[in-house]
Amino acid sequence: MVRERSMHRDEGGGNSSRPPSIRSASSFGRPLNRLMHNAHTRRHSSYSNFSTMSETSLPWTTRDIGFNAISGVLNDPAKRGQTSIKPSKADVPPVPHASIQKVRSSDFDNYLEHITPVFDRYQHNKLNDEENNALTSTTTTANATPAAATPITSPYGSLHNILDTLDESSLPVHQRRSGRNPYGQMLSSESLALLDTVAPEPTPRELPMLENVPSIFFEPDFQLENPRTFDAVCEGADIIGNSGPNPPVSTNSILQEKLSYYLDTVEVHLIREIENRSSSFFEALSNLQALHQQTLDCVSQIHTIRQKMKNIQSTKCNEGLQVVRLQVRRRNLERLKEAIRIIKEVRAAQPMIQVLLGQGDYFAALDLIDETHAVLEDNKKAGVIDLKEVRALTNFATQLDEMQKAVGIMMQHDFLSILLSDLSYQIETIDFDQAKEQILDHIKSTRSSPPPSVPLKDKIENDEEQELLDRLMPSTTGLVRTDMFLSTMQGYRERLLAEIKEIVRKKYPAVSPTTEDSGQNSPARQLRTMPFDSFFKMLLDVFIMLIRAIQRAAVYHKLLCHVVDQCLIEDEEKKKDMKKESSDIVFAAADLAHVRCAKLIGFRSEQNAQLNPTDFYRLASVMRTFIQQCETYCERTCFGLRGTVLSQQKAFVDHFHMERVKQEAQLIENEQWVASEVPSDFQRIVDRICDGSVSSLAQDDGTQQPQQQQKDERKSTKFLIVHGTSYFVVGCSLLIIKMFEEYLRCIWNLEGMTTDIMQKLVELLKLFNSRVCQVILGAGAMRSAGLKNISAKHLALASQSVGIMIGLIPSLKECVRQHMPTKHTVLLSEFDRILKDYQEHQSEIHAKLVAIMNERFFVHVKAMQVIQWDEHNDSSEKSPNNYMETLVKETMTLHKVLSKYLPHQNLQTIMKEVFGSFTTQLSQEINKLSIQTEAGKDRLAKDAAYFTRRLSTLNGIDPPSNAVINAVNEISISE
């Protein structure tokens, strides 16, 4: 323990005592050799008035040490005169000693031995560099030649010159290479290991923990002049002695010891870190010097190679290159001579081409043009010279193209003249009567079996086509050679389409001056008011002319394909494009014809929808034939007219169906439900429907002779036979059978309308079923037809009418299925639903008959209940009671009516239900009676026997059971 005494710096420069920090450190046994080579290792204070050894080059003195000592900061100069009391051992707490290894000066001998030559060499080179710089500046000033007087120096220039030119043995000791010199060789880890073996280090001791130092000293913004920081460092100690008799002395000593301990701990860790990283630093330094030496060697070799290349170029290469240049010049002169010769020949070809054009020899001119083009292109490919870049031939290629284009225009004019003149001639020489007969024959042939669409044959069929081919061959060949075929086909397309428009326009009705001035659409109005026969004749003429025009366009297409095949043998792609263009023209003509005809027919859409079926079928057949022939010629599907035809067919079917529905509904409401005779033509319609053949109905399209019709009318029958079953018919049933024929004819004559007509047919069947139900079961006929009541006869005839529909619906379904598209066959299930509705309707009619008899039975039962069976009655002993006679009479009347109008199976079913109902209810009523005498029982037994006996005599049905008689026999008489 050392007492600290107050100390201040002596301004007179006298000797000062040792700083307290040094004394305190030595008092605890810590080494004082931390300062080596005038270098101070203590941490720099942030206080601005203090300086450290690292901040100034002046050496420290004892005055500086004393001035910067911590005790000098802690002592208060104002209390210098106070008497200080030395603290006792009890006042100073024990502080742990830092374990610091003792270092001897001999430990640095090995390091100094190796580093001394390097440091001496560095000082020597530094002095030489300073002398060279001074000499250079002097020479530059005297001679004023900066380029010549400025030597190229580097920080290592003097060192390398000495090493390269002088012998190491002749150098002084401080300039010789050292064995551990990092500038002379690489310091590897092995050399450092050898150094460690020469001077082995003692075993490192355990270092004090760095965590013992407060963290405030390691903060980046540590400022000791900050009062808060200073107070934290001093740990709140009263360093100016404000409390106690003499507290600052012990407090300052303790604080000084702590700060010295913190400083020693940090220094020991820094020394250890420097010791750990020294080997890697010198190894990296040696590697850097080795790389620098290799770079200098590479630069020297590059300078040597460049010098050798200059010598080779001057002695060997220049003369060889001159020979090569002369050879290239010779070849260029030869190419120039050849190019001049070719230019002369090309220029001579132009006058000859003009002469050939003047003589009309187009193919010879085209040959010469092609040869000239070939010369120009071949020379370019051969590499002689590009003649197009020669000034004398700058516009020559363009002139050749213009000449070729002129030839193509002339041939284009000839080509169009040949085709259009032939087209006009063919249209003007049409025999319309013969053409109409051909169309009508085609319509008749296609009704039974529509022929497949067969395109035109590719081969030439007659002399007329061969002659036309010979005329087209030259012009078409020239167009192909001049690459004007496609452009010519565009002109041909425009002219052909204009001709198609003109054909249709000429057939429009003439417009009078008065209607023309009115500004209205006069042609459309005249078309609407025109009679159908006139319109049909005009439309037929238009179709004939358009078919001939499209047929000739197809012939032209066939001939052009022959010419193209002969002209272009190898270029399949170009040949394909030309044929496609020609085919597109035929299709464009057909499509335009369809569009124009659709517009013409569209003006009369309302009138056409109201036509009678025969006229509309004629119109639809002609339009369908026109579409088929056009598609045969152009080999494609045309949609321009199909949409119009389909829309007008739908309008016609809607109007047709609406008229039939009104007619059928009115006839059913006015029906008197009286059996009618069946003409033979109606039986024939039913027979054909049952056969499932729509074509037979269409062939009998009202074309019978009058005599045959009169003969058929005389063969009328009372029954209508459907699949072998006879039915009584009424007027409304005959009408709907006739409508079935008309609907099936629509299916046959109107292509693509089967689905729509089937839906209309189903609606007609539903209408018939519902209206019959309303007027019979709903008793509507009593209001609409004036019937007094709905009798069993009416019900029986209604059942017969419904039975006819039940027998015809499966046959109608089969007729429709033959013309129904496959994807729409699922819609045929509608017939099955309507068939089920008709069967339910017939069952309801039969149930109505049974219900009527039950109502009559209840009336007679009431009369039975009021009879006094035990009373004596003379009239009842011989005959049954009146109620039973009336009941049996009404039942026999019902059987008589039903057996006349209903089939045996239906009669059997109805009477069986009636008998079963009567016997059951009679038995129940008999069981309810209270009969006390045998006479009363006998009277009842006579009624039961009469009921069973009379009803058993009815023909064709099963007799009633003996349930009524048994019920009477079971009555017991109480005596």
Solvent accessible surface area in square Angstrom, and as a share of the most:
residue,aa,sasa,rsa
1,M,113,0.50
2,V,60,0.34
3,R,90,0.33
4,E,32,0.15
5,R,122,0.44
6,S,74,0.48
7,M,25,0.11
8,H,112,0.50
9,R,88,0.32
10,D,65,0.34
11,E,159,0.71
12,G,73,0.70
13,G,46,0.44
14,G,34,0.33
15,N,161,0.82
16,S,34,0.22
17,S,39,0.25
18,R,103,0.38
19,P,4,0.02
20,P,3,0.02
21,S,11,0.07
22,I,34,0.17
23,R,41,0.15
24,S,9,0.06
25,A,4,0.03
26,S,37,0.24
27,S,51,0.33
28,F,52,0.22
29,G,52,0.50
30,R,24,0.09
31,P,29,0.18
32,L,88,0.44
33,N,68,0.35
34,R,45,0.16
35,L,81,0.40
36,M,75,0.34
37,H,150,0.67
38,N,119,0.61
39,A,51,0.40
40,H,27,0.12
41,T,73,0.42
42,R,60,0.22
43,R,122,0.45
44,H,88,0.39
45,S,38,0.25
46,S,32,0.21
47,Y,72,0.27
48,S,102,0.66
49,N,110,0.57
50,F,46,0.19
51,S,55,0.35
52,T,16,0.09
53,M,26,0.12
54,S,97,0.63
55,E,93,0.42
56,T,49,0.29
57,S,110,0.71
58,L,128,0.63
59,P,87,0.55
60,W,63,0.22
61,T,69,0.40
62,T,72,0.42
63,R,34,0.12
64,D,33,0.17
65,I,43,0.22
66,G,7,0.07
67,F,93,0.39
68,N,43,0.22
69,A,6,0.05
70,I,53,0.27
71,S,0,0.00
72,G,31,0.30
73,V,67,0.39
74,L,7,0.03
75,N,35,0.18
76,D,43,0.22
77,P,98,0.62
78,A,91,0.71
79,K,59,0.25
80,R,139,0.51
81,G,77,0.74
82,Q,115,0.51
83,T,123,0.72
84,S,83,0.54
85,I,114,0.58
86,K,126,0.54
87,P,13,0.08
88,S,56,0.36
89,K,169,0.72
90,A,99,0.77
91,D,70,0.36
92,V,10,0.06
93,P,58,0.37
94,P,134,0.84
95,V,34,0.19
96,P,94,0.59
97,H,119,0.53
98,A,11,0.09
99,S,49,0.32
100,I,32,0.16
101,Q,64,0.28
102,K,142,0.60
103,V,62,0.36
104,R,160,0.58
105,S,97,0.63
106,S,63,0.40
107,D,71,0.37
108,F,69,0.29
109,D,80,0.41
110,N,26,0.13
111,Y,105,0.40
112,L,74,0.37
113,E,125,0.56
114,H,50,0.22
115,I,46,0.23
116,T,64,0.37
117,P,25,0.16
118,V,13,0.08
119,F,109,0.45
120,D,36,0.19
121,R,7,0.02
122,Y,126,0.48
123,Q,84,0.38
124,H,55,0.24
125,N,13,0.07
126,K,101,0.43
127,L,108,0.54
128,N,38,0.20
129,D,40,0.21
130,E,91,0.41
131,E,115,0.51
132,N,61,0.32
133,N,92,0.47
134,A,61,0.47
135,L,123,0.61
136,T,31,0.18
137,S,63,0.41
138,T,88,0.51
139,T,45,0.26
140,T,43,0.25
141,T,116,0.68
142,A,81,0.63
143,N,87,0.45
144,A,79,0.62
145,T,62,0.36
146,P,87,0.55
147,A,104,0.81
148,A,91,0.70
149,A,17,0.13
150,T,81,0.47
151,P,66,0.42
152,I,176,0.89
153,T,84,0.49
154,S,54,0.35
155,P,109,0.68
156,Y,75,0.29
157,G,20,0.19
158,S,19,0.12
159,L,17,0.09
160,H,39,0.17
161,N,96,0.49
162,I,21,0.11
163,L,34,0.17
164,D,114,0.59
165,T,108,0.63
166,L,90,0.45
167,D,92,0.48
168,E,66,0.30
169,S,82,0.53
170,S,82,0.53
171,L,13,0.07
172,P,61,0.38
173,V,110,0.63
174,H,59,0.26
175,Q,10,0.04
176,R,101,0.37
177,R,96,0.35
178,S,19,0.12
179,G,55,0.53
180,R,34,0.13
181,N,3,0.01
182,P,5,0.03
183,Y,79,0.30
184,G,36,0.35
185,Q,89,0.40
186,M,97,0.43
187,L,6,0.03
188,S,39,0.25
189,S,63,0.41
190,E,116,0.52
191,S,21,0.14
192,L,22,0.11
193,A,50,0.39
194,L,120,0.60
195,L,41,0.20
196,D,79,0.41
197,T,98,0.57
198,V,111,0.64
199,A,46,0.36
200,P,103,0.65
201,E,117,0.52
202,P,84,0.53
203,T,117,0.68
204,P,84,0.53
205,R,131,0.48
206,E,152,0.68
207,L,43,0.22
208,P,19,0.12
209,M,122,0.55
210,L,68,0.34
211,E,134,0.60
212,N,71,0.37
213,V,8,0.04
214,P,46,0.29
215,S,87,0.56
216,I,38,0.19
217,F,31,0.13
218,F,96,0.40
219,E,82,0.37
220,P,144,0.91
221,D,104,0.54
222,F,33,0.14
223,Q,80,0.36
224,L,43,0.22
225,E,86,0.38
226,N,65,0.33
227,P,104,0.65
228,R,204,0.75
229,T,18,0.10
230,F,60,0.25
231,D,80,0.42
232,A,52,0.40
233,V,14,0.08
234,C,7,0.04
235,E,99,0.44
236,G,54,0.52
237,A,29,0.22
238,D,45,0.23
239,I,30,0.15
240,I,78,0.40
241,G,18,0.18
242,N,113,0.58
243,S,64,0.41
244,G,55,0.53
245,P,143,0.90
246,N,35,0.18
247,P,34,0.21
248,P,19,0.12
249,V,25,0.14
250,S,22,0.14
251,T,38,0.22
252,N,11,0.06
253,S,9,0.06
254,I,34,0.17
255,L,7,0.03
256,Q,5,0.02
257,E,20,0.09
258,K,62,0.26
259,L,26,0.13
260,S,12,0.08
261,Y,22,0.08
262,Y,32,0.12
263,L,33,0.17
264,D,4,0.02
265,T,0,0.00
266,V,27,0.15
267,E,8,0.04
268,V,13,0.07
269,H,43,0.19
270,L,95,0.47
271,I,103,0.52
272,R,60,0.22
273,E,76,0.34
274,I,121,0.62
275,E,77,0.35
276,N,89,0.45
277,R,148,0.54
278,S,46,0.30
279,S,48,0.31
280,S,66,0.42
281,F,127,0.53
282,F,44,0.18
283,E,60,0.27
284,A,62,0.48
285,L,42,0.21
286,S,1,0.00
287,N,56,0.29
288,L,108,0.54
289,Q,23,0.10
290,A,26,0.20
291,L,108,0.54
292,H,63,0.28
293,Q,82,0.36
294,Q,108,0.48
295,T,78,0.45
296,L,73,0.36
297,D,66,0.34
298,C,71,0.42
299,V,67,0.39
300,S,65,0.42
301,Q,116,0.52
302,I,86,0.44
303,H,111,0.50
304,T,68,0.39
305,I,99,0.50
306,R,146,0.53
307,Q,102,0.45
308,K,122,0.52
309,M,120,0.54
310,K,132,0.56
311,N,77,0.39
312,I,85,0.43
313,Q,108,0.48
314,S,78,0.50
315,T,95,0.55
316,K,148,0.63
317,C,56,0.34
318,N,76,0.39
319,E,133,0.60
320,G,39,0.37
321,L,89,0.44
322,Q,91,0.41
323,V,82,0.47
324,V,80,0.46
325,R,138,0.50
326,L,100,0.50
327,Q,95,0.42
328,V,60,0.34
329,R,158,0.58
330,R,167,0.61
331,R,133,0.49
332,N,75,0.38
333,L,103,0.51
334,E,97,0.43
335,R,113,0.41
336,L,93,0.46
337,K,158,0.67
338,E,61,0.27
339,A,1,0.01
340,I,103,0.53
341,R,112,0.41
342,I,9,0.05
343,I,29,0.15
344,K,154,0.65
345,E,93,0.42
346,V,4,0.02
347,R,105,0.38
348,A,68,0.53
349,A,15,0.12
350,Q,28,0.13
351,P,74,0.47
352,M,104,0.46
353,I,0,0.00
354,Q,98,0.43
355,V,77,0.44
356,L,28,0.14
357,L,40,0.20
358,G,70,0.67
359,Q,133,0.59
360,G,38,0.36
361,D,64,0.33
362,Y,59,0.22
363,F,72,0.30
364,A,32,0.24
365,A,0,0.00
366,L,2,0.01
367,D,63,0.33
368,L,35,0.18
369,I,0,0.00
370,D,59,0.31
371,E,105,0.47
372,T,6,0.04
373,H,42,0.19
374,A,46,0.36
375,V,53,0.31
376,L,5,0.02
377,E,64,0.29
378,D,79,0.41
379,N,13,0.07
380,K,107,0.45
381,K,165,0.70
382,A,77,0.60
383,G,41,0.40
384,V,29,0.17
385,I,57,0.29
386,D,33,0.17
387,L,0,0.00
388,K,85,0.36
389,E,144,0.65
390,V,28,0.16
391,R,221,0.81
392,A,63,0.49
393,L,3,0.01
394,T,81,0.47
395,N,96,0.49
396,F,3,0.01
397,A,21,0.16
398,T,73,0.42
399,Q,61,0.27
400,L,0,0.00
401,D,73,0.38
402,E,106,0.47
403,M,24,0.11
404,Q,32,0.14
405,K,122,0.52
406,A,37,0.29
407,V,0,0.00
408,G,0,0.00
409,I,90,0.45
410,M,81,0.36
411,M,6,0.03
412,Q,38,0.17
413,H,126,0.56
414,D,65,0.33
415,F,0,0.00
416,L,22,0.11
417,S,53,0.34
418,I,24,0.12
419,L,0,0.00
420,L,25,0.12
421,S,61,0.40
422,D,19,0.10
423,L,2,0.01
424,S,43,0.28
425,Y,132,0.50
426,Q,19,0.08
427,I,15,0.08
428,E,139,0.62
429,T,75,0.43
430,I,15,0.08
431,D,81,0.42
432,F,64,0.27
433,D,100,0.52
434,Q,96,0.43
435,A,14,0.11
436,K,39,0.17
437,E,109,0.49
438,Q,105,0.47
439,I,9,0.05
440,L,81,0.40
441,D,86,0.45
442,H,43,0.19
443,I,15,0.08
444,K,144,0.61
445,S,59,0.38
446,T,14,0.08
447,R,71,0.26
448,S,76,0.49
449,S,77,0.49
450,P,95,0.60
451,P,74,0.47
452,P,112,0.70
453,S,78,0.50
454,V,100,0.57
455,P,65,0.41
456,L,53,0.26
457,K,121,0.51
458,D,114,0.59
459,K,131,0.56
460,I,43,0.22
461,E,99,0.45
462,N,74,0.38
463,D,125,0.65
464,E,83,0.37
465,E,11,0.05
466,Q,78,0.34
467,E,107,0.48
468,L,6,0.03
469,L,12,0.06
470,D,82,0.42
471,R,113,0.41
472,L,0,0.00
473,M,53,0.24
474,P,65,0.41
475,S,8,0.05
476,T,0,0.00
477,T,31,0.18
478,G,0,0.00
479,L,0,0.00
480,V,8,0.05
481,R,82,0.30
482,T,10,0.06
483,D,101,0.53
484,M,27,0.12
485,F,2,0.01
486,L,84,0.42
487,S,59,0.38
488,T,0,0.00
489,M,1,0.00
490,Q,82,0.37
491,G,18,0.17
492,Y,6,0.02
493,R,54,0.20
494,E,117,0.52
495,R,126,0.46
496,L,1,0.00
497,L,39,0.19
498,A,57,0.44
499,E,52,0.23
500,I,0,0.00
501,K,87,0.37
502,E,53,0.24
503,I,5,0.02
504,V,3,0.01
505,R,146,0.53
506,K,131,0.55
507,K,61,0.26
508,Y,56,0.21
509,P,26,0.16
510,A,94,0.73
511,V,52,0.30
512,S,46,0.30
513,P,100,0.63
514,T,106,0.61
515,T,33,0.19
516,E,117,0.53
517,D,122,0.63
518,S,61,0.39
519,G,70,0.68
520,Q,116,0.52
521,N,89,0.45
522,S,2,0.01
523,P,39,0.24
524,A,1,0.00
525,R,82,0.30
526,Q,48,0.21
527,L,0,0.00
528,R,103,0.38
529,T,104,0.60
530,M,35,0.15
531,P,90,0.57
532,F,21,0.09
533,D,96,0.50
534,S,54,0.35
535,F,0,0.00
536,F,17,0.07
537,K,116,0.49
538,M,22,0.10
539,L,0,0.00
540,L,11,0.06
541,D,15,0.08
542,V,0,0.00
543,F,1,0.00
544,I,8,0.04
545,M,20,0.09
546,L,0,0.00
547,I,18,0.09
548,R,73,0.27
549,A,1,0.00
550,I,0,0.00
551,Q,45,0.20
552,R,13,0.05
553,A,1,0.01
554,A,4,0.03
555,V,2,0.01
556,Y,1,0.00
557,H,45,0.20
558,K,14,0.06
559,L,0,0.00
560,L,3,0.01
561,C,22,0.13
562,H,53,0.24
563,V,0,0.00
564,V,2,0.01
565,D,58,0.30
566,Q,106,0.47
567,C,39,0.24
568,L,26,0.13
569,I,129,0.65
570,E,157,0.70
571,D,63,0.32
572,E,108,0.49
573,E,119,0.53
574,K,64,0.27
575,K,23,0.10
576,K,136,0.58
577,D,65,0.34
578,M,4,0.02
579,K,62,0.26
580,K,116,0.49
581,E,28,0.12
582,S,4,0.02
583,S,28,0.18
584,D,28,0.14
585,I,1,0.01
586,V,5,0.03
587,F,52,0.22
588,A,19,0.15
589,A,0,0.00
590,A,0,0.00
591,D,46,0.24
592,L,28,0.14
593,A,0,0.00
594,H,0,0.00
595,V,72,0.41
596,R,77,0.28
597,C,0,0.00
598,A,12,0.10
599,K,110,0.47
600,L,1,0.01
601,I,0,0.00
602,G,33,0.31
603,F,38,0.16
604,R,6,0.02
605,S,46,0.30
606,E,128,0.57
607,Q,55,0.25
608,N,0,0.00
609,A,11,0.08
610,Q,123,0.54
611,L,27,0.13
612,N,78,0.40
613,P,37,0.23
614,T,81,0.47
615,D,26,0.14
616,F,0,0.00
617,Y,8,0.03
618,R,98,0.36
619,L,0,0.00
620,A,0,0.00
621,S,3,0.02
622,V,3,0.01
623,M,0,0.00
624,R,41,0.15
625,T,4,0.02
626,F,2,0.01
627,I,8,0.04
628,Q,49,0.22
629,Q,37,0.16
630,C,0,0.00
631,E,25,0.11
632,T,30,0.18
633,Y,45,0.17
634,C,5,0.03
635,E,113,0.51
636,R,90,0.33
637,T,65,0.38
638,C,0,0.00
639,F,146,0.61
640,G,23,0.22
641,L,0,0.00
642,R,91,0.33
643,G,44,0.42
644,T,26,0.15
645,V,13,0.07
646,L,72,0.36
647,S,61,0.39
648,Q,6,0.02
649,Q,4,0.02
650,K,91,0.38
651,A,40,0.31
652,F,3,0.01
653,V,2,0.01
654,D,73,0.38
655,H,51,0.23
656,F,4,0.02
657,H,16,0.07
658,M,90,0.40
659,E,68,0.30
660,R,42,0.15
661,V,40,0.23
662,K,121,0.51
663,Q,92,0.41
664,E,0,0.00
665,A,13,0.10
666,Q,114,0.51
667,L,61,0.30
668,I,0,0.00
669,E,66,0.30
670,N,78,0.40
671,E,18,0.08
672,Q,88,0.39
673,W,0,0.00
674,V,84,0.48
675,A,37,0.29
676,S,38,0.25
677,E,107,0.48
678,V,1,0.00
679,P,37,0.23
680,S,21,0.14
681,D,57,0.30
682,F,36,0.15
683,Q,35,0.15
684,R,54,0.20
685,I,10,0.05
686,V,0,0.00
687,D,64,0.33
688,R,54,0.20
689,I,0,0.00
690,C,31,0.19
691,D,113,0.58
692,G,5,0.05
693,S,35,0.23
694,V,1,0.01
695,S,37,0.24
696,S,30,0.19
697,L,0,0.00
698,A,1,0.01
699,Q,124,0.55
700,D,25,0.13
701,D,37,0.19
702,G,62,0.59
703,T,99,0.58
704,Q,53,0.24
705,Q,125,0.56
706,P,88,0.55
707,Q,150,0.67
708,Q,79,0.35
709,Q,78,0.35
710,Q,105,0.47
711,K,94,0.40
712,D,11,0.06
713,E,117,0.52
714,R,183,0.67
715,K,111,0.47
716,S,41,0.26
717,T,71,0.41
718,K,134,0.57
719,F,84,0.35
720,L,0,0.00
721,I,82,0.42
722,V,3,0.02
723,H,112,0.50
724,G,69,0.66
725,T,51,0.30
726,S,55,0.35
727,Y,27,0.10
728,F,21,0.09
729,V,0,0.00
730,V,0,0.00
731,G,26,0.25
732,C,0,0.00
733,S,0,0.00
734,L,20,0.10
735,L,30,0.15
736,I,0,0.00
737,I,0,0.00
738,K,72,0.30
739,M,3,0.01
740,F,0,0.00
741,E,5,0.02
742,E,38,0.17
743,Y,1,0.00
744,L,0,0.00
745,R,32,0.12
746,C,1,0.00
747,I,6,0.03
748,W,43,0.15
749,N,1,0.01
750,L,0,0.00
751,E,99,0.44
752,G,63,0.61
753,M,1,0.00
754,T,8,0.04
755,T,23,0.13
756,D,40,0.21
757,I,1,0.00
758,M,2,0.01
759,Q,83,0.37
760,K,40,0.17
761,L,0,0.00
762,V,7,0.04
763,E,83,0.37
764,L,0,0.00
765,L,0,0.00
766,K,94,0.40
767,L,28,0.14
768,F,1,0.00
769,N,20,0.10
770,S,47,0.31
771,R,59,0.21
772,V,0,0.00
773,C,45,0.27
774,Q,101,0.45
775,V,6,0.04
776,I,2,0.01
777,L,41,0.20
778,G,46,0.45
779,A,32,0.25
780,G,7,0.07
781,A,1,0.00
782,M,81,0.36
783,R,192,0.70
784,S,51,0.33
785,A,16,0.12
786,G,57,0.55
787,L,23,0.12
788,K,188,0.80
789,N,91,0.47
790,I,30,0.15
791,S,40,0.26
792,A,23,0.18
793,K,70,0.30
794,H,24,0.10
795,L,0,0.00
796,A,0,0.00
797,L,0,0.00
798,A,0,0.00
799,S,0,0.00
800,Q,3,0.01
801,S,0,0.00
802,V,0,0.00
803,G,4,0.04
804,I,0,0.00
805,M,0,0.00
806,I,32,0.16
807,G,18,0.18
808,L,0,0.00
809,I,2,0.01
810,P,67,0.42
811,S,9,0.06
812,L,0,0.00
813,K,55,0.23
814,E,65,0.29
815,C,0,0.00
816,V,0,0.00
817,R,112,0.41
818,Q,90,0.40
819,H,62,0.28
820,M,14,0.06
821,P,58,0.37
822,T,121,0.71
823,K,161,0.68
824,H,59,0.26
825,T,54,0.32
826,V,112,0.64
827,L,59,0.29
828,L,9,0.04
829,S,42,0.27
830,E,52,0.23
831,F,1,0.00
832,D,71,0.37
833,R,136,0.50
834,I,2,0.01
835,L,35,0.17
836,K,124,0.53
837,D,59,0.30
838,Y,0,0.00
839,Q,85,0.38
840,E,87,0.39
841,H,8,0.03
842,Q,29,0.13
843,S,68,0.44
844,E,90,0.40
845,I,0,0.00
846,H,23,0.10
847,A,57,0.44
848,K,78,0.33
849,L,1,0.01
850,V,17,0.10
851,A,40,0.31
852,I,48,0.24
853,M,9,0.04
854,N,32,0.16
855,E,105,0.47
856,R,90,0.33
857,F,2,0.01
858,F,105,0.44
859,V,79,0.45
860,H,12,0.05
861,V,10,0.06
862,K,137,0.58
863,A,44,0.34
864,M,1,0.01
865,Q,98,0.44
866,V,111,0.64
867,I,39,0.20
868,Q,112,0.50
869,W,11,0.04
870,D,52,0.27
871,E,105,0.47
872,H,141,0.63
873,N,60,0.31
874,D,96,0.50
875,S,78,0.50
876,S,8,0.05
877,E,78,0.35
878,K,193,0.82
879,S,47,0.30
880,P,24,0.15
881,N,16,0.08
882,N,119,0.61
883,Y,12,0.04
884,M,3,0.01
885,E,61,0.27
886,T,52,0.30
887,L,1,0.00
888,V,1,0.01
889,K,143,0.61
890,E,43,0.19
891,T,0,0.00
892,M,49,0.22
893,T,72,0.42
894,L,10,0.05
895,H,16,0.07
896,K,149,0.63
897,V,35,0.20
898,L,0,0.00
899,S,51,0.33
900,K,122,0.52
901,Y,17,0.06
902,L,10,0.05
903,P,37,0.24
904,H,115,0.52
905,Q,141,0.63
906,N,30,0.15
907,L,7,0.03
908,Q,37,0.16
909,T,63,0.37
910,I,1,0.00
911,M,0,0.00
912,K,135,0.57
913,E,85,0.38
914,V,0,0.00
915,F,9,0.04
916,G,35,0.34
917,S,22,0.14
918,F,0,0.00
919,T,8,0.05
920,T,74,0.43
921,Q,37,0.16
922,L,2,0.01
923,S,19,0.12
924,Q,97,0.43
925,E,25,0.11
926,I,3,0.01
927,N,100,0.52
928,K,149,0.63
929,L,36,0.18
930,S,88,0.57
931,I,8,0.04
932,Q,96,0.42
933,T,54,0.31
934,E,103,0.46
935,A,56,0.43
936,G,0,0.00
937,K,37,0.16
938,D,75,0.39
939,R,20,0.07
940,L,2,0.01
941,A,36,0.28
942,K,77,0.33
943,D,1,0.01
944,A,2,0.01
945,A,39,0.30
946,Y,38,0.14
947,F,0,0.00
948,T,14,0.08
949,R,139,0.51
950,R,90,0.33
951,L,1,0.00
952,S,50,0.32
953,T,81,0.47
954,L,18,0.09
955,N,125,0.64
956,G,43,0.41
957,I,19,0.10
958,D,86,0.44
959,P,81,0.51
960,P,11,0.07
961,S,65,0.42
962,N,87,0.45
963,A,40,0.31
964,V,1,0.01
965,I,52,0.26
966,N,77,0.40
967,A,7,0.05
968,V,2,0.01
969,N,92,0.47
970,E,131,0.59
971,I,25,0.13
972,S,98,0.63
973,I,40,0.20
974,S,83,0.54
975,E,218,0.98
